[in-house]
Amino acid sequence: MSTLTYPEVGATRLGPLPRGYHHLHHSTRVGRGAADFAAAGAAITEWRMHRASGARVKASARRAEPGEDVRVSLGLGPLRFTAPCEVIWTAYGEDGRTGFGYGTLAGHPERGEECFVVDLADDGTVWFTVLAFSRPASWYTRLAGPLVPVVQHWYARRLGRTLRRIVAAG
């Protein structure tokens, strides 16, 4: 039985993003061609992108699969925020797309869903996209107010730069 903390499950895959939440949409070019697409998709779905960006990831499986529990933590030393999530959906090369979406579980500082995908465009460009909807679920995210979306956007940009480096080193 899932304990997701929001009702709009799957909205990052099917759209549109629901009202009443902060929306995040960030895209970054990370490469070109089928090899870069495959490298980027593997880095995302095997948690390497998150880990290489400085996050700690505890996942119940080696790669993203629906129903899998994931705990992502960010911070320095003892000041670390842990975000428990459940993988909601995955795409593995379907229609030129690889990635996954996960939703928040009890204990996450936010409520909502976020996805991390790479798309292989018709011109061969590989695009990384973070798409999310969220709203505060804890006292400290409510207190942080307008800083939370700024931090979320910063982290999305960081993930894009990290993924570009992983693909270039591939």
N, C-alpha and C positions, 0 to 999 in steps of 0.2 A: 504494500500500500504506500503510495507516494504521499509525502508531506510537503508538497510544493506550497509556497506561501502567497500565490497569486492565481487568479482564475483563467487568465488569457494564455494558456499553455499552447505553445507552437506559433505564436504570432511573429516571432523573428524569422520563421521559415515561410509562412504563408502570407503575412501581412494582412491588413495594414497594422501598424503599431497602435496599441490601444490608447485612448484618451486618459487623462488623469495621471500620466507618468511623465518623467523627463525622458526625452528621446535623444539617443546618440547615434550618429551615422558618420563614420569616418572611413575613407578609402585611401589606400596608398599603393602605388605601383611598386611591385617587388621583383619583377623579372620579365622574361620573355621566352615563350616557347614551351613545348611539352615537358622538357626536362625540368625547367624551373617550376612549372605548375606542379609536377609530381613531388619535387623536393619541398616546396612550400606546403602542400597538402599534408605530407608526412610530418613535417615539423609542427604543424598545428594539431593534428589529430593524435600525435604521440606525445603531446605536452612539452616538446622541446622548446617551442617558441616561448611559452610561459616561463619555463625554468630559466632559459637564457636571458630573459628580461629581468630576472631577479626574484621572481615569485617562487615560493615553495608549493609544490603540488603533491598531494596524496590522492591517488586514484585507485579505484578498485579493479582496474584493468589497464593493460599496457597502452591501449588506444581508446579513443572515445567510442562508446557504444550506448545506445539508448538504455536508460535505467541505471547506468553506472553512477555511483557516488563519487564526487570529487570535492576536495577541500583545497582551496587556493588561499595562501596567506601572503600578505605583503607587510613590509615594515622593516624596522631595524632593531636588532637585539630583542629586548623584552617587549618593546612597543610594536606589536604585530597584530594585525587584524586578520582573522580567519573567516573565509566565506564558504560555507557548505552549499554545494549545488548538486543537481542531478542532471545528467545529460538527457535532453528531451528528444533530440533528433540528430541524425548524421546524414551526410552526403559524401559518397566516395566516388568522385568522378562523373556523377550523373549530370548530364547536360553541361559539361565543362565546369563543374563546381565540386569542391571538396571542403569539408569543414563540419562544424557541429554547433548546436545551440544548447545552452544549459540554463536551468531555472533555479531560483533560490529556494533553499530549504530553511527550516527553523534555525535561528542562530546567525543567519546572514544579516549583515548590517543594512541591506536593501531588500526590497521586494521587486521581483521582475525577472527578466530573461535577457540573455546576451548571446550573440552568435559570433563566431570567428570563421570566416570562409575565404577561400581563394577562388577566383573565377578566371577562366582562360577565355579572353575576348576573341572575337573573330579575327582581329588583326595580329593575334599572337601575344598581346600584352597580358601579363599576369597581375591581377588586382587582388589585394588583400582588403577585406572589409570587416569592420566591427559594427554591428547593429545591436542596439539595446533599448530597452525601456525599463525604467526603475523609479522607485520612490523610497523614501526613508522607512526603515523598519526598526531602528534602534534610536535611543535617546541621543547618542552622539552624532548620528547622521542627520537627525532632525536639527540638532544644535549647529552643525556645520553648515546647514542651509545651502546657500549658493556656491560654497566651495566644493561640494561633492561633484557636480557636473564638470567643474574645472579639472579636478583630479581624474575623473573618468576619461575625459578627453586627452589629458596628458598621458595616461596609461595606454590608451588606444594608439596614440602616435608612437609611444615607446615600443609597443608590440610591432607596429609596422616597420620601424627602423631595425628592430631585432630580426624580424623575419627577412627583411631585405639582406642583412648581413649573412644570415644562415644560407639563403639561396645563393648568394654570391660566392660563398666559401665552398658550396656544393661540389 
